[in-house]
Amino acid sequence: MWGTGQGVMQRRPADQGPPQRAAEIVERIRSLAEPILTDRGLELVDVEFQREGRGWTLRLYMDRAGGVRLDDCQQVSEELGDHLAVADIIPHAYTLEVSSPGLDRPLTREADFLRFAGKAARITTREAIQGQRNFHGRLAGLADGEVLLDVAEGRQVRIPRGLIARARLEIEL
């Protein structure tokens, strides 16, 4: 069965060979998805492709000023699903999920760290910086390829972009 949309499995014949590395698949999906989103005035926030339980899940997070509507998710899911079926990028069954990034949105691009300056964020690094790998504070921008994070009254940490394993906005009440 070929299909698209959240919760619907895409299937290919079992004799299609071994699956590609997930990172390669994510990059190919990114290049396929970005023009679809741009045409709709949306930005691609993140793509995840991972094994969950018994199967694989492909998640696409998108955003725009003013937010993402349910019909945006449905339309992108249908069009991207059709493109994925034709491009034959994923050599096995998977579930496609298309949604907004939520209030705890991931920060993946340099522009994100500038756009959300002043917002609370949590950053995890691949290596320790000043003896720690987990940081919480307010984004203060970007300088010389480093994210500036105000972590305490008068204390700022400079985190090289290349060391960031994960960065997300935090929900502020």
C-alpha positions in Angstrom: 0.0 0.0 0.0 1.3 3.4 -0.9 -0.1 6.4 1.1 0.7 9.6 2.7 -0.1 11.5 5.8 0.3 11.1 9.5 0.0 7.6 10.7 -0.1 6.0 7.2 2.6 3.6 6.2 4.5 3.9 3.0 5.5 0.4 1.7 8.0 -0.8 -0.9 8.7 -4.3 -2.0 11.0 -6.2 0.3 13.5 -7.0 -2.5 14.7 -3.4 -2.8 18.0 -4.0 -1.0 19.4 -2.7 2.3 18.2 0.6 3.8 20.4 3.7 3.3 21.9 5.4 6.3 19.3 7.5 8.1 21.5 10.7 7.8 21.7 10.3 4.0 18.0 9.9 3.8 17.4 13.0 6.0 19.6 15.1 3.7 17.8 13.9 0.6 14.4 14.5 2.2 15.5 18.0 3.2 16.4 18.9 -0.3 13.0 17.5 -1.5 10.9 19.2 1.2 12.4 22.7 1.2 11.0 23.8 -2.2 7.6 22.4 -1.3 7.5 24.4 2.0 9.0 27.5 0.4 6.2 27.6 -2.2 3.7 27.7 0.7 5.5 30.4 2.7 6.7 27.8 5.3 10.2 27.1 6.6 11.7 23.7 7.3 12.7 23.5 10.9 13.9 20.0 11.2 13.7 16.5 9.8 13.9 13.3 11.9 14.1 9.8 10.6 14.4 7.1 13.2 13.4 3.6 14.2 10.6 3.6 16.8 9.2 0.4 18.1 8.6 -2.0 15.2 9.0 0.6 12.4 10.5 3.8 11.1 9.1 7.3 11.5 9.8 10.3 9.3 9.0 13.5 11.1 9.0 16.9 9.3 8.7 20.0 11.5 7.7 23.3 9.7 6.9 26.8 10.8 6.0 30.3 9.7 5.3 33.6 11.2 1.8 33.4 12.7 2.1 29.6 13.1 1.2 26.5 11.1 -2.4 25.4 10.5 -3.7 21.9 10.4 -4.5 22.2 6.6 -0.8 23.3 6.1 0.3 20.0 7.6 -2.2 18.0 5.5 -1.3 19.6 2.2 2.5 19.3 2.8 2.0 15.7 3.9 0.2 14.8 0.8 2.5 16.6 -1.6 5.7 15.4 0.1 4.3 11.9 0.3 3.8 11.9 -3.5 7.3 13.3 -4.1 8.8 10.7 -1.8 7.0 7.9 -3.6 8.3 9.0 -6.9 11.8 9.7 -5.7 11.9 6.3 -3.9 14.3 7.6 -1.2 13.2 5.4 1.6 13.7 1.7 0.8 11.3 0.3 3.5 8.0 1.0 5.3 7.7 4.1 7.4 5.2 6.5 9.0 5.2 10.1 7.8 4.4 12.8 10.3 4.2 16.5 9.4 3.7 19.1 12.2 4.7 22.4 13.7 7.7 22.4 15.9 5.7 23.3 19.0 6.6 25.7 21.8 9.8 23.9 22.6 11.0 24.3 19.0 14.4 22.9 18.1 17.0 25.5 17.1 18.9 24.1 14.1 20.2 27.0 12.0 22.2 30.1 12.7 19.2 32.2 11.9 17.2 30.5 14.7 19.7 31.7 17.3 19.4 35.2 16.0 15.6 35.2 15.6 14.9 33.9 19.1 17.4 36.1 20.9 16.0 36.9 24.3 14.1 33.6 24.6 14.8 30.9 27.1 16.7 27.9 25.7 18.3 24.6 26.7 21.5 23.6 24.9 23.3 20.3 25.1 26.9 20.0 23.8 28.9 17.1 22.4 31.8 18.0 24.6 32.1 19.8 27.9 32.5 23.6 28.0 33.7 25.0 31.3 33.1 21.6 32.8 29.5 21.1 31.7 27.5 19.9 28.7 24.0 21.0 29.6 23.2 24.7 29.6 20.0 26.7 30.3 19.6 30.4 29.8 18.5 33.2 27.5 19.7 33.4 23.9 21.8 36.5 23.4 22.6 36.0 19.7 25.5 34.7 17.7 29.0 35.9 17.2 31.9 34.4 15.3 30.1 31.1 14.9 29.4 30.8 18.6 26.0 30.9 20.3 25.8 33.4 23.1 23.8 32.2 26.1 23.1 34.3 29.2 23.1 31.6 31.9 23.2 33.8 35.0 23.1 37.4 36.1 26.1 38.9 34.2 27.5 35.5 33.1 27.5 34.5 29.4 28.6 31.3 27.8 29.9 31.1 24.3 29.0 27.8 22.7 30.6 26.9 19.3 27.9 25.8 16.9 29.9 22.7 15.9 29.7 21.4 19.5 25.9 21.7 19.8 24.3 18.3 20.0 20.8 19.7 20.7 19.2 23.1 21.2 15.6 23.9 21.9 13.5 26.8 23.1 12.0 26.3 26.5 8.4 26.9 27.3 7.9 30.1 29.3 4.9 30.4 31.5 
